[in-house]
């Protein structure tokens, strides 16, 4: 996946299972584990989380995605 594709996915507000699989580069079962870890953490902090998605901001934190680096790669190619 390219830097631009990654940025397009993380620009969404909510992350569904398919997006999570692409971002993490994992299969369905591992993506479900990641999603449930994020959801459980947020619910312990008394946040409501929809059944089918988790906040993209939390996915970016969990996967430690370096957004400024991705943006610099896209800007470098665009010049």
C-alpha positions as CSV (number, residue, x, y, z in Angstrom):
1,X,0.0,0.0,0.0
2,X,1.3,3.4,-0.9
3,X,1.6,6.4,1.4
4,X,-1.3,8.1,-0.4
5,X,-3.5,5.1,0.0
6,X,-2.7,4.9,3.7
7,X,-3.5,8.6,4.1
8,X,-6.8,8.2,2.2
9,X,-7.9,5.5,4.6
10,X,-6.8,7.3,7.8
11,X,-8.7,10.4,6.7
12,X,-11.9,8.7,7.6
13,X,-13.5,9.3,11.0
14,X,-14.3,5.6,11.6
15,X,-12.3,2.5,10.9
16,X,-14.2,-0.6,9.8
17,X,-12.7,-4.1,9.7
18,X,-11.7,-3.9,6.0
19,X,-9.8,-0.7,6.6
20,X,-8.1,-2.1,9.7
21,X,-7.0,-5.2,7.7
22,X,-5.4,-3.0,5.1
23,X,-3.7,-0.6,7.5
24,X,-2.3,-3.4,9.8
25,X,-1.6,-5.8,6.9
26,X,-3.3,-8.6,8.7
27,X,-6.1,-11.1,8.2
28,X,-9.6,-10.9,9.5
29,X,-9.1,-12.7,12.8
30,X,-6.1,-10.6,13.8
31,X,-8.0,-7.4,12.8
32,X,-10.9,-8.5,15.0
33,X,-8.5,-8.8,17.9
34,X,-7.1,-5.4,17.3
35,X,-10.6,-3.9,17.0
36,X,-11.7,-5.5,20.2
37,X,-8.6,-4.3,22.1
38,X,-9.3,-0.7,21.0
39,X,-13.0,-1.0,21.7
40,X,-12.4,-2.5,25.2
41,X,-9.9,0.2,26.1
42,X,-12.4,3.0,25.1
43,X,-15.3,1.3,26.9
44,X,-13.3,1.2,30.1
45,X,-12.9,5.0,29.7
46,X,-16.7,5.2,29.5
47,X,-16.8,5.9,25.7
48,X,-19.6,4.6,23.6
49,X,-18.2,2.7,20.6
50,X,-20.4,1.5,17.7
51,X,-20.5,-2.2,17.0
52,X,-18.9,-2.2,13.6
53,X,-16.3,0.5,13.8
54,X,-13.7,2.2,16.0
55,X,-12.4,5.8,15.8
56,X,-9.7,6.1,13.3
57,X,-7.7,8.3,15.6
58,X,-7.4,5.4,18.0
59,X,-6.4,3.0,15.3
60,X,-3.6,5.4,14.2
61,X,-2.4,5.5,17.8
62,X,-2.6,1.7,18.3
63,X,-0.8,1.0,15.1
64,X,1.7,3.8,15.7
65,X,1.3,5.2,12.2
66,X,3.6,8.1,11.5
67,X,1.3,10.5,9.7
68,X,3.9,13.3,9.2
69,X,6.3,10.9,7.5
70,X,3.5,9.6,5.2
71,X,2.6,13.2,4.3
72,X,6.2,14.1,3.6
73,X,6.5,11.1,1.2
74,X,3.3,12.1,-0.6
75,X,4.5,15.7,-0.9
76,X,7.9,14.6,-2.1
77,X,6.4,12.6,-4.9
78,X,4.0,15.4,-5.8
79,X,6.8,17.9,-6.5
